[in-house]
Amino acid sequence: MTFLKHLSLTLLLAVIAIATVKAQDKIINPEISYSSRTEIYTIAGLVASGVDEYESSMLTSISGLSVGQEVTVPGNEITEAVKRYWKHGLFSDVKIAADSIVADSIYLHIYLKTRPRVSAINYNGLKKKGERDDMEQKLGLLKGSQITPNMLARAKILAEKYFSDKGFKNAEVTIRQRDDVAQKNHVILDVDIDKKLKTKVNKIIFEGNEQVTAKKLKGNIIKKGALQKLHEKGTLSALFKSNKYTPEKFKEDKANLLAKYNEYGYRDATIVSDSISNVDESHVNVHFKVFEGTKYYIRNITWVGNTVYTTDYLSRLLNMKGGDVYNQTLLNKRLKEDEDAVGNAYWNNGYLFYELQPVEVNVVGDSIDLEMRIQEGPQAHISHVRINGNNRLYEKVVRRELRTKPGDLFSKDALMRSARELASMGHFDQEKVNPDIKPNYEDGTVDINWDLEQKSNDQVEFSLGWGQTGVIGRVGLKLNNFSLANLFNRNKEHRGLLPVGDGEQLSLGAQTNGTYYQSYNLSYSTNWFGGKRPIQFSVGFFYSKQTDVNSNYYNTSWQNNYYNYLGGYGYYNGYSNYENYYDPDKYVQLLGGSLGWGKRLRWPDDYFMLSVNLSYTRYILKNWNYFLVNNGTCNNLNVGVSLSRISTDNQLFPRHGSEFELSVSLTPPWSAFNKKDYENLATNPYSATYNAEQQEKYRWIEYHKWKFKAKTYIALSSGQKCFVLMARAEMGILGAYNKFNKSPFETFYVGGDGMSGNSTNYAEETIGLRGYENGSLTPYGSAGYAYDRFSLELRYPFMLGNTTIYGLGFLEAGNAWNDVKSFNPFNMKRSAGLGVRVYLPMVGLLGIDWAYGFDKVFGKKGGSQFHFVLGQEF
């Protein structure tokens, strides 16, 4: 028993001794000196604190350290862990300390402090919402994000570059950071922007240009010079184009300058130095010092590697010969860019892999020998044609417009024609119809991808107006993707309220203000009747009725004014409301329809279209005092034939191409076989039978009507946004089979905005002539039986795409004659003016013109006139 007590006491003392020794080995919050020797410890514990938003385990994982890992203290492992946190960029303070050391084990604690988050961003100094939106998008500063010094420095650089590119070279940007007292660890950023004045070019100064004058290098609005982006203050170019200075424009024009020297034959020309000098706060001078070198000429041109075409044929295509100036710009155009370039001869014959490299093989003095090295390669056939971005039309509707089909030999002309046809459909953004060509060198084929951007081109119209007879309302619907086949047979591929998918047109319209005036129309047309061939088909119907104002209304108004003038209480006999305007015994009604057919021709080329139209209009008049025929029924049955050619590259803003149309409308020559004495019919307006004779004379209208229209478009520079010159000429003649039976219908209503209205010109064709009042050249009693009009417009686009806006300046001249024999194309009424056009997808074309008419018409000068365009072009 005594032995057991002694043994227990001994063991207890041993445990106390061991615990005492262990307690002495544990060090709390040890100080680690980097000057002392290193020790190796095993990480027994690892925690992180200071960031409440994340768990400790996630924060410790950034360090690269882990429990059980041996580390040297002090040593590289801890240092590298701290670097990882700094590299992460989201912490403003990082510290790793030892909570305790027990024997060879260490417990590490990572103390972190996060960078503040952005609670608000203020852009000071920007008045335009668009600029603020651009700043938010470009700078990348977002509310709720953590802010770093690098982010602030980057944002400052991007802001200054943004304004420099906008022409504000001296813009100052300051980003201030202040604590948000409402939120812990959050800051408010104040982006202070002082744009200063926009920097513009004052003078462009050349040095060293001994052979090429500064005037040639600068160019002007008519003749393009070397500098296409920079324009001097006070020049005509600066009036039509921006003369602001930007680093990007400066860089582009340095390349343009060398290209222009190469164009003049100075192949060795270089820019020795260039600089910018400040004139004042908003103007700079641009300096170029050039070395021109020798002007070179072509001595010999030889061809190597050509087997498909002869050397003589290629030389004729190149159209450059010995003795010509060595114009590298022209050489490149004749080899690649022009419509009749050498390259197109190969590319249009399937040689997609063809390459031509002009090599200078010999330079003697100022003469150069060129060797045209050709690798023709195999002919390429089209493998796949893919259409992307189309989600409204049936794919077959798009594919039938293409001239590039699988299996066909590749042709650049067919590719460009396909792009034009797709743009002309009106269902895709015309500025973005570009083919993506993918050559397959392994098997000698090519894939063509059409990446299209769909646009809405249906139009809805709803308008209200106020006239003498009250409110006038108009509603209209034009569907440009209608499908007659799906009207009763719905296709699951295209679901919706209306049958769509075939690209056909359906138009419905109504205009009325009750019983005084009503007009209704319905039309349908398609360019692919039957769906297999490009055959046009159209059908349309219309009806309108217009009544006259009751004569009692005018009498009442006159008597009311008279009695009020005398100081009375006014005259009243029951004609004072809307119904008093309406007189059911005075009206004109029109009803009719048309049937059209057209076919694309193959000769002279497939831009030509032959169209035939059969139309009928019935005029029903009763006590209608605004026309030659007051009572009775007149019938107009005619056949129209037109030959047209349209090769423009864009419907909304054409830059190239032309439009021509020659048309004739014919009625049967009723006077040739009805045996009426037209010479003595309806000649005496005072005769009791005059109205009856008029009805007899014009029961069936007869005439032959000839018209010619032409427009051409020429781009004055390259690129999408460029000046375009539009020239137009048109004329028309309304003839008679019988000189005693001239038609009072289908005459020309000349002058003004060219928009047909709903008043008394229902029997006339409206022809615009800006600068003069509507119809002023053909007033009542002087109907137009011949006219001509000539226009010259200079256009420039401000916006292109689904919404298109462009401005224009124009010169215009024209005239109208009551007798065809008096037609004189040199006797014209002249005008000039400015205008703007806006195309909106759901509305159509809108515009306004101001014009000044220089000449007198029936004793009255045209003068200053404003004209509005709604839904149609001049």
Summary of the structure (lengths in Angstrom):
residues: 874
radius of gyration: 41.6
end to end distance: 129.3
largest distance: 166.5
contacts: 2596
relative contact order: 0.04
helix: 21%
strand: 42%
